[in-house]
């Protein structure tokens, strides 16, 4: 037994040598803890690491400690500059820039071991990825428009649809960002705007109609508008993290605990959005469905009602619309229920003198959009109620093209 122990003892130094030849993985949590430790604790920890892992491991830890926040901040600022550069229409790789570039700058340690600065950085990174996802969705949508899908949609209406889509994308992000860092919610809110100027970025392709070309340039302009907002977010990342540090330093223990809880809750909600409803594929699907609804909502029947909900005009705007109108009236004995006209209907209610409210109703009878003029504002609620509960009236007045 003695000889066996001697042989084992003789072999142990060789194993230790081999372990020193292969550097142990660098624990990011240890590096983070050492960066925040006081000098005495840091020296004792480094000495203990030297005894356990050798000089090379200690030197790697020291080099990691020398990577300052300032260096990382400078790299993030450079990423912000690149994000705003124009993106060719045929390339989607740029949409992944934020995740690939900034993720490399983030600490992979668990959230519980991160400072408030690092938690804010993680949250801003996730918001930035949602910006990138929406730009990727707009790339895909541009391809659909490029092929002529929806070229009959008027430009003003297309601008409105894109504005509504941006609001639906960023409104839940804005809700999740409340209280994360001063100024972050303003940056997200600014992204819920609309295109002010549409330049002729791309030249018309062979065989492409003028409306399809105009809509494509509109989508490109919207994509560039979102890219500019994305760039502003990245450039402000350093000041947002500094604000988190200042808030943590000023607050009491209970305030700090509440702030950390808010940051962690925001992280969970933002991650849920980014991987679910706000992934690039999900955003494109929602945008395209909205666009298809708009196409289905192109009015095929014009209906005008007076203040008593009586039909003044019902006109079918389709080829052979006059024949269809005559047939429907004949089948009903001279009276027709407009609820049974399964076409897209534009309904206008002249509720009072110069007061006008209107709606676009789907072939299935579902209101798609509501609108009104200034004097019609006080009648809008009653209009919606009557349209949904009573439906459209019967009429003896029905004409067509």
C-alpha positions in Angstrom: 0.0 0.0 0.0 2.9 2.3 0.8 4.4 1.8 -2.6 1.0 2.5 -4.3 0.7 5.7 -2.4 4.2 6.7 -3.4 3.4 6.0 -7.0 0.3 8.1 -6.8 2.2 10.9 -5.1 4.8 10.8 -7.8 2.1 11.1 -10.4 0.2 14.0 -8.9 2.7 16.8 -9.9 2.4 15.6 -13.5 -1.4 16.0 -13.4 -1.1 19.4 -11.9 1.4 20.4 -14.7 -1.1 19.2 -17.3 -3.9 21.2 -15.7 -1.7 24.3 -15.8 -1.0 23.7 -19.5 -4.8 24.1 -20.2 -6.1 27.5 -19.1 -9.3 27.2 -17.0 -12.3 29.0 -18.3 -12.5 32.6 -17.2 -15.6 33.1 -14.9 -17.2 36.4 -15.9 -18.9 36.5 -12.5 -15.6 36.3 -10.7 -14.2 39.1 -12.8 -17.2 41.3 -12.2 -17.0 40.7 -8.4 -13.3 41.5 -8.4 -13.9 44.8 -10.3 -16.2 45.9 -7.5 -14.2 44.6 -4.6 -12.0 46.8 -2.3 -8.2 46.6 -3.0 -7.5 44.4 0.1 -10.2 41.8 -0.8 -9.0 41.9 -4.4 -5.4 41.2 -3.4 -6.3 38.3 -1.2 -8.5 36.8 -3.9 -5.8 37.1 -6.5 -3.2 35.5 -4.2 -5.6 32.6 -3.5 -6.2 32.2 -7.3 -2.4 32.2 -7.8 -2.0 29.3 -5.4 -4.8 27.3 -6.9 -4.4 28.0 -10.6 -1.0 29.5 -11.1 0.4 32.8 -12.4 -1.0 32.5 -16.0 -4.6 32.3 -14.7 -4.0 35.4 -12.5 -2.5 37.3 -15.4 -5.6 36.6 -17.5 -7.9 37.9 -14.7 -5.8 41.0 -14.4 -6.0 41.7 -18.1 -9.8 41.2 -17.9 -10.0 43.7 -15.1 -8.1 46.2 -17.2 -10.9 46.2 -19.9 -12.6 49.4 -18.8 -16.2 50.4 -19.3 -14.9 53.4 -21.3 -13.5 51.0 -23.9 -16.7 49.1 -24.2 -18.7 52.3 -24.4 -16.6 53.5 -27.3 -17.2 50.3 -29.2 -21.0 50.6 -28.6 -20.9 54.2 -29.9 -19.1 52.9 -33.1 -21.9 50.4 -33.6 -24.4 53.2 -33.3 -22.7 55.0 -36.1 -22.8 52.0 -38.4 -26.5 51.2 -37.6 -27.7 54.4 -39.3 -25.9 53.7 -42.6 -28.3 53.1 -45.5 -29.1 49.4 -46.0 -29.4 47.9 -49.5 -32.9 46.7 -50.2 -31.7 43.2 -51.1 -29.8 42.6 -47.8 -31.2 41.5 -44.5 -27.9 40.8 -42.8 -27.8 44.4 -41.5 -30.9 43.8 -39.4 -28.9 41.3 -37.3 -26.1 43.8 -36.6 -27.3 44.9 -33.2 -27.6 41.4 -31.7 -24.3 40.1 -33.1 -22.2 43.2 -32.4 -23.5 44.4 -29.0 -24.1 40.9 -27.6 -20.3 40.5 -27.9 -19.8 43.5 -25.6 -22.2 42.2 -22.9 -21.3 40.3 -19.8 -22.8 36.8 -19.8 -23.0 36.5 -16.0 -26.4 35.8 -14.4 -28.7 38.8 -13.8 -28.4 38.5 -10.0 -24.7 39.3 -10.2 -25.0 42.3 -12.5 -24.9 45.9 -11.5 -27.8 48.3 -12.3 -25.6 49.7 -15.1 -25.3 46.2 -16.7 -29.0 45.5 -16.3 -29.9 48.7 -18.1 -27.5 47.8 -20.8 -29.2 44.4 -21.2 -32.6 46.0 -21.5 -31.4 48.6 -24.0 -29.8 45.8 -26.0 -33.2 44.0 -26.1 -35.0 47.1 -27.2 -32.4 47.6 -29.9 -33.0 44.0 -31.1 -36.7 44.8 -31.4 -35.8 47.8 -33.6 -33.6 45.5 -35.7 -36.5 42.9 -36.0 -38.9 45.6 -37.2 -36.4 46.7 -39.8 -36.1 43.1 -41.0 -39.9 42.9 -41.2 -39.9 46.0 -43.3 -37.3 44.4 -45.6 -39.7 41.5 -46.2 -42.6 43.8 -46.6 -40.7 45.8 -49.2 -40.3 42.6 -51.2 -44.1 42.1 -51.2 -44.7 45.7 -52.3 -41.9 45.5 -54.8 -43.8 42.7 -56.6 -46.9 44.9 -56.9 -48.9 43.6 -54.0 -51.3 46.3 -53.0 -50.3 48.9 -55.6 -53.9 50.1 -55.7 -53.7 51.5 -52.2 -53.5 55.3 -52.1 -50.2 56.7 -50.8 -51.8 58.7 -47.9 -53.6 55.5 -46.7 -50.3 53.5 -46.9 -48.6 56.2 -44.8 -51.3 55.8 -42.2 -51.0 52.0 -42.2 -47.3 52.2 -41.6 -47.7 54.8 -38.9 -50.3 52.6 -37.1 -48.1 49.5 -37.5 -45.1 51.4 -35.9 -47.4 52.4 -33.0 -48.5 48.8 -32.5 -44.9 47.6 -32.5 -43.4 50.2 -30.1 -46.3 50.9 -27.7 -45.8 47.6 -25.7 -42.1 48.2 -25.7 -42.7 51.7 -24.3 -44.9 50.3 -21.6 -42.1 47.8 -20.6 -39.5 50.6 -20.6 -41.2 52.8 -18.0 -38.8 53.4 -15.1 -35.8 51.6 -16.6 -33.7 54.7 -17.3 -34.5 58.4 -17.7 -34.8 59.1 -21.4 -35.3 55.6 -22.7 -39.1 55.9 -22.9 -38.7 59.1 -24.9 -36.4 57.4 -27.4 -38.9 54.6 -27.9 -41.9 57.0 -28.1 -40.1 59.0 -30.9 -40.1 55.9 -33.0 -43.9 56.0 -33.2 -43.9 58.7 -35.8 -44.5 58.7 -39.6 -42.5 59.4 -42.7 -42.2 63.1 -43.4 -40.3 62.9 -46.6 -40.1 60.2 -49.2 -37.2 60.4 -51.6 -36.9 58.4 -54.8 -34.3 56.1 -53.4 -34.7 53.2 -55.9 -35.1 53.5 -59.6 -38.1 51.8 -61.2 -37.5 48.2 -62.3 -38.5 46.9 -65.7 -42.2 46.2 -65.8 -42.9 47.8 -62.4 -45.9 50.1 -62.2 -45.6 53.7 -61.0 -47.8 53.0 -57.9 -45.7 49.9 -56.9 -42.5 51.9 -57.3 -43.9 54.8 -55.2 -45.0 52.4 -52.4 -41.6 50.7 -52.4 -39.9 54.0 -51.9 -42.3 54.7 -49.1 -41.4 51.5 -47.3 -37.7 52.2 -47.7 -38.2 55.7 -46.2 -40.0 54.1 -43.2 -37.2 51.6 -42.8 -34.6 54.4 -42.8 -36.7 56.4 -40.3 -36.7 53.4 -37.9 -32.9 52.9 -38.5 -32.3 56.5 -37.4 -34.3 56.0 -34.2 -32.3 52.8 -33.6 -29.0 54.7 -34.1 -30.1 57.3 -31.5 -30.9 54.6 -29.0 -27.5 53.0 -29.3 -25.7 56.3 -29.1 -27.6 57.2 -25.9 -26.8 53.8 -24.4 -23.8 55.1 -22.4 -25.7 58.0 -20.8 -28.6 55.7 -20.0 -26.3 53.3 -18.1 -24.7 56.3 -16.4 -28.1 57.4 -15.3 -28.7 54.0 -13.8 -25.5 54.2 -11.8 -26.3 57.6 -10.5 -29.8 56.5 -9.4 -28.4 53.4 -7.7 -25.8 55.5 -5.8 -28.4 58.0 -4.6 -31.1 55.7 -3.5 -31.7 54.0 -0.2 -31.4 50.2 0.3 -35.2 49.8 -0.2 -35.2 52.1 -3.3 -32.3 50.1 -4.8 -34.2 46.8 -4.2 -37.3 48.3 -5.9 -35.2 49.6 -8.8 -33.5 46.2 -9.4 -36.9 44.5 -9.3 -38.2 46.9 -11.9 -35.2 46.3 -14.1 -35.5 42.5 -13.9 -39.3 42.7 -14.6 -38.6 44.9 -17.6 -36.0 42.4 -18.8 -38.5 39.6 -18.6 -41.2 41.5 -20.5 -38.8 42.8 -23.2 -37.3 39.3 -23.7 -40.9 37.9 -24.0 -41.7 40.5 -26.7 -38.4 40.1 -28.6 -38.7 36.3 -28.9 -42.5 36.2 -29.4 -44.8 38.8 -30.9 -41.9 41.1 -31.8 -39.7 38.7 -33.6 -39.0 39.6 -37.2 -41.3 36.9 -38.6 -44.2 37.8 -36.3 -43.9 41.5 -37.0 -43.9 40.9 -40.8 -46.9 38.6 -40.5 -48.8 41.3 -38.5 -47.9 44.0 -40.9 -48.8 42.0 -44.0 -52.2 40.9 -42.4 -52.9 44.6 -41.8 -52.1 45.4 -45.4 -54.3 42.6 -46.7 -57.2 43.9 -44.5 -56.6 47.3 -46.2 -56.9 45.7 -49.6 -60.0 43.9 -48.6 -61.3 47.2 -47.3 -61.2 48.9 -50.7 -64.8 50.1 -50.8 -67.1 48.3 -53.2 -70.4 49.9 -52.0 -71.1 53.5 -51.0 -73.9 53.9 -48.5 -75.1 57.3 -47.2 -77.6 57.6 -44.3 -79.5 60.6 -43.0 -79.9 61.6 -39.4 -82.8 59.1 -39.0 -80.7 56.2 -40.2 -82.6 56.2 -43.5 -80.8 55.3 -46.7 -80.2 58.3 -49.0 -77.9 56.5 -51.4 -76.6 52.9 -51.8 -74.4 52.4 -54.9 -72.5 49.3 -56.0 -69.2 50.4 -57.5 -68.4 47.2 -59.5 -68.6 46.2 -63.1 -72.2 45.3 -63.8 -73.1 46.9 -60.5 -76.4 48.2 -62.0 -77.5 44.7 -63.0 -76.6 43.3 -59.5 -78.6 46.1 -57.8 -81.7 45.5 -60.0 -81.5 41.8 -59.3 -81.2 42.2 -55.5 -84.2 44.5 -55.4 -86.3 42.2 -57.6 -85.4 39.2 -55.4 -86.5 41.1 -52.3 -89.8 42.5 -53.7 -88.4 46.0 -54.2 -86.7 46.1 -50.7 -83.2 44.9 -49.8 -81.4 44.4 -46.5 -78.0 46.0 -46.8 -76.6 43.7 -44.1 -77.0 40.9 -46.7 -74.8 42.7 -49.3 -71.6 40.8 -48.7 -69.2 43.3 -50.2 -66.9 45.9 -48.6 -69.2 48.9 -47.7 -68.3 52.5 -47.0 -71.0 53.8 -44.7 -71.5 57.5 -44.1 -73.9 58.8 -41.5 -75.0 62.5 -41.9 -75.9 62.7 -38.2 -76.6 66.5 -38.2 -76.0 69.6 -40.2 -72.3 69.4 -41.3 -71.7 66.5 -38.9 -70.3 63.4 -40.6 -69.2 60.0 -39.3 -68.2 57.1 -41.4 -66.9 53.5 -41.4 -65.6 50.8 -43.7 -67.4 47.5 -43.1 -66.0 44.2 -44.2 -68.0 41.7 -46.4 -68.5 39.7 -43.1 -70.1 42.8 -41.5 -67.1 43.7 -39.2 -66.2 47.4 -39.0 -62.6 47.8 -40.2 -62.1 51.6 -39.8 -64.0 54.5 -38.3 -63.6 58.2 -39.1 -65.4 61.5 -38.6 -65.1 65.2 -39.1 -64.9 67.7 -36.2 -68.6 68.2 -35.8 -69.2 64.4 -36.0 -67.1 63.7 -32.9 -70.1 63.7 -30.5 -71.9 61.2 -32.7 -69.1 58.7 -33.0 -70.0 56.6 -30.0 -73.7 56.3 -31.0 -72.7 55.5 -34.6 -70.5 52.6 -33.5 -73.2 51.3 -31.2 -75.9 51.4 -33.9 -73.7 49.9 -36.5 -72.7 47.0 -34.3 -76.0 46.3 -32.6 -78.7 47.4 -35.2 -76.7 46.9 -38.4 -77.6 48.6 -41.7 -81.2 49.4 -42.6 -83.3 48.0 -45.4 -83.6 50.1 -48.5 -85.6 50.7 -51.7 -82.7 52.7 -53.0 -80.0 50.7 -54.6 -78.0 51.6 -57.8 -74.8 50.5 -59.4 -72.2 51.2 -62.1 
